[in-house]
Each structure stands twice: as C-alpha cells, then as structure tokens.
Amino acid sequence: MTRPITAGVDGTGESLAGLDWAAREAVRRGRPLRVVHAWRFQTHEGIDAGDAATQGQRVRDAMGESVRRITERHPDLAVSTDVLEGDAVQTLAGAAADAEMLVLGSRGHGRIIGFLVGSVGQQVIVDATRPVVFVRSGDRASGEVAGREIVVGQQGDPEDSAAALDFAFETAAARGATVRAVRAWTLPPMFVYSPEVLRQVDEAGGLEQYEQKALAAALTPFRERHPHVRVVEHVEMGSAGQVLLSVAGTAQLMVVGRRARRTAVGTRIGSVAHGVLHHADCPVAVVPPA
C-alpha cells in the first residue's frame, strides 16, 4: 500500500502553509496527497450558524478552494479530500495512522502551538503512530534550497533515535540535502563533584570522543542505506534542546524523536521536542518510536 502524505487543514494561514509543504513533499516522494478537515457542528449563542448540512457544505467549499490552489501548482499530483466530523485529536490521529506523515499548521512562538487550538497539536503528537510535521505560516518553498540541512537529534542508544534518523535520511535523499546529526551531551554528576575524576578523564582525551563514537555507531546503518546522502556529525556539550536550536538557522527541517507520556497534570511530549516546536522557525517533524 502506498501511504499518502496527509495534511490537516482548518482554513487558517498556518494550515494552508502546511498544505503547501505537504504537497511539495508528496511530489518529491512520489506519494499521493490526502487533505483532511476535522470538523464538528458548531452552535453559537445569538448567531444563526445554520444546520449541520449547511455548515458541512461551507467547510467543503472552503477546502475545495484550498485544494484548487494545490492542483493548479502541481497538476500531476493525485489529491483526495475528506471532511470528517468528530473530535479533532481523534480524527487527525486516525488520519495519521494510514499516512506516510501528518502535516499540520503551527501557530508560532509562545505558549500556544499546534493545530486549531493550543492543546490539539500536542495531543495529536502523543496519539499519532506516524511522524507529525508542524509548519509555520511564514514557511516558503525557498527555505528548501540547496545548502540548508535536515537537522536531526540523536541521543541515547542507537535504537532510541532510529525512527527519527530514518525519517531524516529518507527526507534528505528525496531532497538531495545534507543531514546534520546532532548529539548533545552533559557531564555526569560524578564528574561535576569529583575534580580528580574529571582531571583523569581530561588526561585520557575527554568524554567527547565517546560521544562521537556513539553518534557514528548510530549513523552507520543509515549511511549504508543512503550512501549518496552527505552527513555532518555534530557533537556538542550542552542540553539537547539548546544545541539543536543553535543550528536551527541552517535547517530546512528539524527532526526530533518523541518521548510522549501522560501524567496527572496533562500530556508531556518530552522537553527536547517541546522546546524545538516552540522556538524553531523551520518546519519540525516529531517522529514516534519505531
């Protein structure tokens, strides 16, 4: 089965930018494009919002206008549309299940990110079993020019970041882009509190060499699978979120893994993904574990 690239739209500028991004990616990968609007019948006090059939037709008309823009730009692209009534999170996560990736608009910097309302994007990340890409309203095709990299975070053991690395290399291969693989590291507490141990480690060449070896080992299978993709290995001391954001200015796409979990106070998607989604200007792909 050929999985489509699925774009969620709601008529906002953010979602239209996401739709444009999804169409370009579908063309590059030779995939069909599916456009989904998650809709629920709305009533407002003092306002005649019309019956469900009327509202649904308005939604379909608006989506049809958005899709016409895409078919005019990409006449050979196979495009399908669906207006799905129901809860936005469940609908979008369900649409992602059969997709190569789900693409959504992101509202930008600050406390609110995501699609439709602030909490929806984060909840979709948690529930989706496929990569979710967030695109800001200012995104343009010119940001995908040669020289701008696919930046991907790698941490922990090789399997911890395997899904994110796979997505990054597949994207880079489709675009002819360079992958910058970033591994951030910090000193374990024992070195902070034991100057003597730290001195001995420094005399042995420092800890960074071990981080470099760990990154190289994680990248090996993907380099073998994509021998034509140029790779830059980036190892730097600091928090993962800060190090990734320090190179965001050269990125056409940032790829991070997902460590989503539910707690008593709400959904958590991991501090690295959270920070990058809030502060990176380029599109961000959040990839669930394999």
Phi, psi and omega per residue, in radians:
M1 nan 2.310 3.083
T2 -1.521 1.968 -3.135
R3 -1.303 2.341 3.075
P4 -1.384 2.838 2.872
I5 -1.576 2.143 -3.031
T6 -1.858 2.283 3.099
A7 -2.003 2.259 3.027
G8 -1.605 2.240 -3.118
V9 -2.156 2.672 3.062
D10 -2.491 0.217 3.107
G11 1.566 -0.147 3.140
T12 -1.395 2.843 3.091
G13 -1.076 -0.599 3.133
E14 -1.116 -0.798 -3.099
S15 -1.231 -0.528 3.091
L16 -1.211 -0.627 3.046
A17 -1.120 -0.700 3.080
G18 -1.109 -0.673 3.099
L19 -1.097 -0.767 3.100
D20 -1.052 -0.776 3.139
W21 -1.072 -0.796 -3.117
A22 -1.084 -0.686 3.131
A23 -1.121 -0.770 3.122
R24 -1.090 -0.714 -3.124
E25 -1.196 -0.644 3.101
A26 -1.097 -0.721 3.108
V27 -1.101 -0.793 -3.122
R28 -1.071 -0.693 -3.051
R29 -1.605 -0.053 -3.119
G30 1.177 0.635 -3.111
R31 -1.944 2.676 2.986
P32 -1.282 2.802 3.119
L33 -1.952 2.265 3.046
R34 -1.982 2.267 -3.136
V35 -1.949 2.189 -3.054
V36 -2.153 2.344 2.970
H37 -2.030 2.031 3.066
A38 -1.491 2.047 -2.955
W39 -2.295 2.516 3.040
R40 -2.349 2.361 -3.140
F41 -0.983 2.205 -3.071
Q42 -1.983 2.411 2.988
T43 -2.169 2.494 -3.108
H44 -2.290 2.319 -3.131
E45 -1.047 2.222 3.100
G46 1.446 -0.019 -3.117
I47 -2.200 2.268 3.088
D48 -1.444 1.721 -3.081
A49 -1.470 -0.058 -3.125
G50 1.436 2.969 -3.137
D51 -1.419 3.049 -3.054
A52 -1.049 -0.707 -3.118
A53 -1.098 -0.703 3.139
T54 -1.159 -0.808 3.118
Q55 -1.066 -0.758 3.140
G56 -1.062 -0.658 3.128
Q57 -1.187 -0.657 3.089
R58 -1.081 -0.725 3.109
V59 -1.090 -0.796 3.137
R60 -1.112 -0.673 3.115
D61 -1.117 -0.773 -3.134
A62 -1.128 -0.725 3.130
M63 -1.165 -0.660 3.115
G64 -1.049 -0.677 3.105
E65 -1.127 -0.714 3.115
S66 -1.126 -0.724 -3.107
V67 -1.208 -0.573 3.108
R68 -1.051 -0.644 3.076
R69 -1.025 -0.718 -3.095
I70 -1.223 -0.782 -3.102
T71 -1.181 -0.500 3.070
E72 -1.205 -0.659 3.139
R73 -1.357 -0.575 -3.067
H74 -2.274 1.299 -3.017
P75 -1.105 -0.385 -3.115
D76 -1.628 -0.026 -3.110
L77 -1.405 2.246 3.076
A78 -1.361 2.104 -3.064
V79 -2.191 2.283 3.023
S80 -2.134 2.709 -3.098
T81 -2.284 2.586 3.085
D82 -2.522 2.237 2.940
V83 -1.775 1.978 -3.027
L84 -2.014 2.069 -3.130
E85 -1.488 2.292 3.117
G86 2.659 -3.069 3.124
D87 -1.048 2.334 -3.045
A88 -1.076 -0.796 -3.098
V89 -1.105 -0.877 -3.118
Q90 -1.103 -0.696 -3.118
T91 -1.157 -0.809 -3.109
L92 -1.218 -0.725 3.100
A93 -1.107 -0.665 3.080
G94 -1.140 -0.692 3.110
A95 -1.143 -0.575 3.141
A96 -1.194 -0.504 -3.022
A97 -1.021 -0.603 -3.101
D98 -1.772 0.220 -3.031
A99 -1.899 2.758 2.968
E100 -1.155 -0.673 3.060
M101 -2.841 2.784 3.045
L102 -1.934 2.287 -3.111
V103 -2.006 2.226 -3.116
L104 -2.263 2.730 3.025
G105 -1.405 2.534 3.110
S106 -2.028 2.392 -3.025
R107 -1.332 -0.171 3.037
G108 1.929 -2.843 -3.045
H109 -1.191 2.756 3.067
G110 1.909 -2.864 -3.048
R111 -1.290 -0.525 -3.036
I112 -1.701 2.122 2.993
I113 -2.256 2.866 2.968
G114 2.022 -2.804 -2.967
F115 -2.080 2.299 3.140
L116 1.232 -1.209 3.074
V117 -2.296 2.865 -3.005
G118 -0.965 -0.684 -3.035
S119 -1.419 -0.323 -3.001
V120 -1.143 -0.816 -3.110
G121 -1.003 -0.788 -3.126
Q122 -1.131 -0.718 3.139
Q123 -1.176 -0.622 3.096
V124 -1.121 -0.711 3.094
I125 -0.975 -0.773 -3.099
V126 -1.141 -0.727 -3.011
D127 -1.525 -0.409 -3.052
A128 -1.267 2.429 3.100
T129 -1.708 0.041 3.128
R130 -2.188 2.864 3.118
P131 -1.018 2.496 3.073
V132 -2.084 2.200 -3.120
V133 -1.905 2.272 3.116
F134 -1.890 2.302 -3.058
V135 -2.208 2.289 3.137
R136 -1.461 2.792 -3.068
S137 -1.116 -0.447 -3.118
G138 -1.465 0.030 -3.088
D139 -1.156 2.419 3.123
R140 -2.343 2.725 3.121
A141 -1.066 -0.476 -3.136
S142 -1.095 -0.343 3.112
G143 -1.285 -0.124 -3.121
E144 -1.788 0.425 -3.090
V145 -1.295 2.833 3.109
A146 -1.044 2.467 -3.137
G147 1.801 -0.441 3.060
R148 -1.547 2.401 -2.891
E149 -1.743 2.802 2.880
I150 -1.599 1.925 -3.104
V151 -1.697 2.254 -3.115
V152 -2.317 2.408 3.096
G153 -1.546 2.361 3.065
Q154 -2.200 2.292 3.127
Q155 -2.610 2.774 3.113
G156 1.219 -2.677 3.120
D157 -1.303 2.831 -3.088
P158 -0.920 -0.700 -3.093
E159 -1.226 -0.368 -3.113
D160 -1.114 -0.550 -3.083
S161 -2.045 0.220 -3.037
A162 -1.050 -0.742 -3.103
A163 -1.153 -0.731 3.125
A164 -1.138 -0.729 3.126
L165 -1.135 -0.703 3.117
D166 -1.062 -0.785 3.125
F167 -1.101 -0.746 -3.115
A168 -1.113 -0.773 -3.121
F169 -1.202 -0.688 3.099
E170 -1.081 -0.728 3.139
T171 -1.164 -0.765 3.132
A172 -1.097 -0.695 3.127
A173 -1.107 -0.689 3.139
A174 -1.196 -0.503 -3.066
R175 -1.775 -0.148 -3.032
G176 1.174 0.591 -3.051
A177 -1.819 2.902 3.055
T178 -1.542 2.468 2.999
V179 -1.683 2.205 2.962
R180 -1.845 1.898 -3.135
A181 -1.643 2.120 -3.007
V182 -1.931 2.187 3.026
R183 -2.151 2.005 3.108
A184 -1.708 2.621 3.141
W185 -2.554 2.716 3.091
T186 -2.316 2.806 3.137
L187 -1.245 2.304 3.014
P188 -1.098 2.670 -3.103
P189 -0.930 -0.601 -3.080
M190 -1.065 -0.535 -3.136
F191 -1.399 -0.548 3.124
V192 -1.157 -0.704 -3.039
Y193 -1.667 -0.014 3.132
S194 -2.274 1.555 3.136
P195 -0.984 -0.566 -3.120
E196 -1.170 -0.762 3.096
V197 -1.092 -0.720 3.135
L198 -1.102 -0.682 3.120
R199 -1.101 -0.733 -3.139
Q200 -1.131 -0.694 3.110
V201 -1.133 -0.736 3.117
D202 -1.060 -0.699 3.140
E203 -1.164 -0.461 3.141
A204 -1.519 0.042 3.104
G205 1.915 0.012 3.069
G206 1.467 2.966 -3.105
L207 -1.463 -0.365 -3.028
E208 -1.079 -0.530 3.138
Q209 -1.069 -0.598 3.121
Y210 -1.259 -0.615 3.076
E211 -1.169 -0.664 3.110
Q212 -1.127 -0.709 3.104
K213 -1.143 -0.693 3.134
A214 -1.115 -0.728 3.116
L215 -1.144 -0.781 -3.137
A216 -1.039 -0.710 3.141
A217 -1.139 -0.702 -3.140
A218 -1.157 -0.571 -3.082
L219 -1.433 -0.357 -2.994
T220 -0.915 -0.898 -3.105
P221 -1.119 -0.517 -3.115
F222 -1.384 -0.580 3.036
R223 -1.141 -0.679 3.132
E224 -1.179 -0.619 -3.126
R225 -1.312 -0.514 -3.094
H226 -2.250 1.225 -3.050
P227 -1.119 -0.334 -3.102
H228 -1.584 -0.089 3.125
V229 -1.477 2.153 3.095
R230 -1.308 2.420 -3.073
V231 -2.213 2.342 2.998
V232 -1.961 2.145 3.105
E233 -1.611 2.167 -3.038
H234 -2.168 1.884 3.099
V235 -2.026 2.197 -3.066
E236 -2.586 2.484 3.111
M237 -1.372 2.293 -3.138
G238 2.591 3.107 3.095
S239 -1.273 2.594 -3.063
A240 -1.052 -0.753 -3.133
G241 -1.087 -0.772 -3.124
Q242 -1.152 -0.732 -3.119
V243 -1.158 -0.748 3.105
L244 -1.070 -0.771 -3.128
L245 -1.180 -0.459 3.132
S246 -1.164 -0.363 3.120
V247 -1.945 0.142 -3.099
A248 -1.114 -0.450 -3.102
G249 -1.135 -0.353 3.126
T250 -1.795 0.141 -3.027
A251 -1.699 2.421 2.920
Q252 -1.639 -0.289 3.080
L253 -2.787 2.424 3.027
M254 -1.970 2.392 -3.099
V255 -2.126 2.190 3.110
V256 -2.304 2.661 3.069
G257 -1.401 2.875 -3.128
R258 -1.946 2.325 3.021
R259 -2.188 1.071 -3.031
A260 -1.344 2.502 3.053
R261 -2.704 2.732 3.114
R262 -1.835 2.404 3.137
T263 -2.234 3.088 -3.133
A264 -1.138 -0.389 -3.097
V265 -1.828 0.160 3.077
G266 2.267 -3.013 -3.091
T267 -1.466 2.415 3.080
R268 -2.154 2.342 -3.104
I269 -1.931 0.098 -3.106
G270 1.727 2.442 -3.033
S271 -1.170 -0.588 -3.106
V272 -1.190 -0.899 3.115
A273 -1.055 -0.714 -3.140
H274 -1.049 -0.834 -3.111
G275 -1.148 -0.733 -3.129
V276 -1.172 -0.715 3.119
L277 -1.077 -0.647 -3.121
H278 -1.282 -0.620 -2.876
H279 -2.051 -0.284 3.139
A280 -1.381 2.363 3.129
D281 -1.400 -0.457 -3.108
C282 -1.433 2.916 3.040
P283 -1.014 2.569 -3.106
V284 -2.200 2.241 3.056
A285 -1.828 2.206 3.088
V286 -1.893 2.075 -2.967
V287 -1.949 2.161 3.120
P288 -1.275 2.841 3.099
P289 -1.064 2.668 3.133
A290 -1.160 nan nan
